[in-house]
Amino acid sequence: MNPLLVFDLDGTLIDSAPDIITAVNRTLANHSKPVLSDATIISHIGEGIKKLIADLFKDDNLEPGDIIGLEMEFLRTYEEEMLNKTRIYPGVENFLSQYQGPIAIITNKNEEPAKAIIHHLGLQRFPWVNIFGADSLEERKPSPLPLRTMMGLADRHPGNTLMIGDGTPDMLSAQRAGVGSIAIGFGYTARHILEEYEPLAVLDHYQDLSALLKKIPLKA
């Protein structure tokens, strides 16, 4: 029985950094804030860009409602940019076309923009068990709830499920759900940080994923 593979989205299946960088810096410029380097913004993608936006304005003594307004402004700006430069990583489509087990997506991007990008890139043609965004359930990664819910939908248990992602929320949610993880070595979080969570393997290219899966012991 092939395992359920649960993929993160940004930095795992797709390279969305160029559009996120543009949206963050547009939001900052709107408020006369200095723009940030690509590397600074990329390092925050896995943890949540909305938190980054809030942190950048923490010295302005804004009310909670103002912070929410800034987050919403960023999200509106991002939705204007998100289909411009975002691309699928090499090898993703070939792997998904050949894999014979259940597949799913759990992202900390909100569900509506996540699905819009997935459709824009043609990834909706693959037989996803489901696609969960940050707002799909009561909790998001690093909570184990999305993974546990997805396993229920796919009729899989932790022993035959793998979480594949490039962020610490992916590694933590896998640990908390009792699921093995595969870290993405080319994503938005430094490799040495991901390795601290003891993933079963680190993936450097999708052309290697099929062979890698054969080496990972799983429970039927």
MIPAMAR-996597 format. One record per residue (C-alpha): residue in one letter; x, y, z. Coordinates in steps of 0.5 Angstrom, whole numbers, padded with zeros to 4 digits. Example, Ala and Ser with C-alpha at 12.3 -4.5 7.8 and 13.67 -1.06 7.14 Angstrom:
<rs>
[r "a" [0025 -0009 0016]];
[r "s" [0027 -0002 0014]];
</rs>
This chain:
<rs>
[r "m" [0000 0000 0000]];
[r "n" [0003 0007 -0002]];
[r "p" [0003 0012 0003]];
[r "l" [-0001 0018 0003]];
[r "l" [0003 0024 0001]];
[r "v" [0001 0031 0004]];
[r "f" [0005 0036 0001]];
[r "d" [0006 0043 0003]];
[r "l" [0005 0048 -0002]];
[r "d" [0010 0055 -0002]];
[r "g" [0017 0053 -0002]];
[r "t" [0015 0045 -0003]];
[r "l" [0011 0044 -0010]];
[r "i" [0011 0052 -0012]];
[r "d" [0016 0057 -0012]];
[r "s" [0012 0063 -0010]];
[r "a" [0017 0067 -0007]];
[r "p" [0018 0073 -0012]];
[r "d" [0010 0075 -0012]];
[r "i" [0010 0074 -0004]];
[r "i" [0016 0079 -0004]];
[r "t" [0013 0084 -0009]];
[r "a" [0007 0084 -0005]];
[r "v" [0010 0085 0002]];
[r "n" [0015 0091 -0001]];
[r "r" [0008 0094 -0004]];
[r "t" [0005 0094 0003]];
[r "l" [0011 0097 0006]];
[r "a" [0012 0102 0001]];
[r "n" [0004 0104 0002]];
[r "h" [0006 0106 0009]];
[r "s" [0013 0109 0008]];
[r "k" [0017 0103 0011]];
[r "p" [0023 0101 0008]];
[r "v" [0023 0095 0003]];
[r "l" [0026 0089 0005]];
[r "s" [0031 0084 0002]];
[r "d" [0029 0078 -0002]];
[r "a" [0032 0074 0003]];
[r "t" [0029 0077 0009]];
[r "i" [0022 0076 0006]];
[r "i" [0023 0069 0004]];
[r "s" [0026 0067 0011]];
[r "h" [0019 0068 0014]];
[r "i" [0015 0065 0009]];
[r "g" [0014 0058 0012]];
[r "e" [0013 0062 0019]];
[r "g" [0007 0066 0016]];
[r "i" [0008 0073 0012]];
[r "k" [0002 0076 0016]];
[r "k" [0006 0075 0023]];
[r "l" [0012 0079 0019]];
[r "i" [0008 0084 0017]];
[r "a" [0005 0085 0024]];
[r "d" [0012 0085 0027]];
[r "l" [0015 0091 0022]];
[r "f" [0010 0095 0025]];
[r "k" [0010 0093 0032]];
[r "d" [0014 0100 0034]];
[r "d" [0008 0104 0031]];
[r "n" [0004 0102 0037]];
[r "l" [-0002 0100 0033]];
[r "e" [-0009 0098 0036]];
[r "p" [-0010 0090 0034]];
[r "g" [-0016 0092 0029]];
[r "d" [-0010 0097 0025]];
[r "i" [-0006 0090 0025]];
[r "i" [-0011 0086 0022]];
[r "g" [-0013 0092 0017]];
[r "l" [-0005 0091 0015]];
[r "e" [-0006 0084 0014]];
[r "m" [-0012 0085 0010]];
[r "e" [-0008 0090 0006]];
[r "f" [-0003 0085 0005]];
[r "l" [-0007 0079 0003]];
[r "r" [-0011 0084 -0002]];
[r "t" [-0004 0086 -0005]];
[r "y" [-0002 0079 -0006]];
[r "e" [-0008 0077 -0009]];
[r "e" [-0006 0082 -0014]];
[r "e" [0001 0079 -0015]];
[r "m" [0000 0072 -0014]];
[r "l" [-0001 0069 -0021]];
[r "n" [0005 0073 -0024]];
[r "k" [0011 0070 -0023]];
[r "t" [0010 0063 -0019]];
[r "r" [0012 0057 -0022]];
[r "i" [0012 0049 -0020]];
[r "y" [0018 0046 -0018]];
[r "p" [0022 0042 -0023]];
[r "g" [0020 0035 -0023]];
[r "v" [0013 0036 -0019]];
[r "e" [0008 0034 -0025]];
[r "n" [0012 0028 -0027]];
[r "f" [0012 0025 -0020]];
[r "l" [0005 0027 -0019]];
[r "s" [0003 0024 -0026]];
[r "q" [0007 0017 -0024]];
[r "y" [0005 0016 -0016]];
[r "q" [0000 0011 -0015]];
[r "g" [-0002 0013 -0008]];
[r "p" [-0006 0018 -0005]];
[r "i" [-0004 0025 -0005]];
[r "a" [-0006 0032 -0001]];
[r "i" [-0004 0039 0000]];
[r "i" [-0004 0042 0007]];
[r "t" [-0002 0050 0007]];
[r "n" [-0002 0056 0011]];
[r "k" [-0004 0060 0006]];
[r "n" [-0011 0061 0006]];
[r "e" [-0015 0056 0002]];
[r "e" [-0018 0061 -0003]];
[r "p" [-0012 0064 -0006]];
[r "a" [-0008 0057 -0005]];
[r "k" [-0014 0054 -0010]];
[r "a" [-0013 0060 -0015]];
[r "i" [-0006 0059 -0015]];
[r "i" [-0007 0051 -0016]];
[r "h" [-0012 0052 -0022]];
[r "h" [-0008 0057 -0025]];
[r "l" [-0002 0053 -0025]];
[r "g" [-0006 0047 -0027]];
[r "l" [-0005 0043 -0021]];
[r "q" [-0012 0041 -0020]];
[r "r" [-0012 0036 -0025]];
[r "f" [-0008 0031 -0020]];
[r "p" [-0013 0027 -0015]];
[r "w" [-0012 0031 -0009]];
[r "v" [-0016 0028 -0003]];
[r "n" [-0017 0035 -0001]];
[r "i" [-0013 0041 0000]];
[r "f" [-0013 0045 0006]];
[r "g" [-0011 0052 0007]];
[r "a" [-0010 0056 0014]];
[r "d" [-0017 0058 0014]];
[r "s" [-0020 0051 0012]];
[r "l" [-0020 0048 0020]];
[r "e" [-0021 0051 0027]];
[r "e" [-0013 0050 0027]];
[r "r" [-0007 0050 0022]];
[r "k" [0000 0048 0022]];
[r "p" [0004 0047 0027]];
[r "s" [-0003 0044 0030]];
[r "p" [-0003 0036 0028]];
[r "l" [-0011 0037 0027]];
[r "p" [-0010 0038 0019]];
[r "l" [-0006 0032 0018]];
[r "r" [-0010 0028 0023]];
[r "t" [-0017 0030 0019]];
[r "m" [-0013 0029 0012]];
[r "m" [-0011 0022 0014]];
[r "g" [-0018 0020 0016]];
[r "l" [-0021 0023 0009]];
[r "a" [-0015 0018 0006]];
[r "d" [-0017 0012 0010]];
[r "r" [-0009 0012 0013]];
[r "h" [-0006 0012 0019]];
[r "p" [0001 0015 0022]];
[r "g" [0005 0009 0020]];
[r "n" [0003 0010 0012]];
[r "t" [0003 0018 0012]];
[r "l" [0009 0022 0010]];
[r "m" [0009 0030 0011]];
[r "i" [0013 0033 0006]];
[r "g" [0015 0041 0007]];
[r "d" [0020 0046 0007]];
[r "g" [0018 0050 0014]];
[r "t" [0018 0048 0021]];
[r "p" [0011 0048 0021]];
[r "d" [0011 0042 0017]];
[r "m" [0016 0039 0021]];
[r "l" [0012 0040 0028]];
[r "s" [0005 0038 0025]];
[r "a" [0008 0032 0023]];
[r "q" [0012 0030 0030]];
[r "r" [0005 0032 0033]];
[r "a" [0001 0028 0029]];
[r "g" [0006 0022 0030]];
[r "v" [0007 0022 0022]];
[r "g" [0014 0022 0019]];
[r "s" [0017 0028 0015]];
[r "i" [0021 0029 0009]];
[r "a" [0024 0036 0009]];
[r "i" [0025 0040 0002]];
[r "g" [0032 0042 0002]];
[r "f" [0031 0047 -0004]];
[r "g" [0025 0051 0000]];
[r "y" [0025 0057 0004]];
[r "t" [0028 0054 0011]];
[r "a" [0035 0053 0012]];
[r "r" [0037 0046 0011]];
[r "h" [0040 0046 0018]];
[r "i" [0034 0048 0021]];
[r "l" [0030 0043 0018]];
[r "e" [0035 0037 0020]];
[r "e" [0034 0039 0027]];
[r "y" [0027 0036 0027]];
[r "e" [0030 0030 0025]];
[r "p" [0026 0028 0018]];
[r "l" [0026 0022 0015]];
[r "a" [0030 0025 0009]];
[r "v" [0031 0031 0006]];
[r "l" [0029 0032 -0002]];
[r "d" [0034 0036 -0006]];
[r "h" [0030 0034 -0013]];
[r "y" [0023 0031 -0015]];
[r "q" [0027 0026 -0019]];
[r "d" [0029 0023 -0013]];
[r "l" [0023 0022 -0009]];
[r "s" [0020 0016 -0012]];
[r "a" [0027 0012 -0010]];
[r "l" [0027 0016 -0004]];
[r "l" [0020 0013 -0002]];
[r "k" [0022 0006 -0003]];
[r "k" [0028 0007 0002]];
[r "i" [0023 0009 0008]];
[r "p" [0020 0004 0012]];
[r "l" [0012 0004 0013]];
[r "k" [0007 0001 0016]];
[r "a" [0001 -0002 0012]];
</rs>
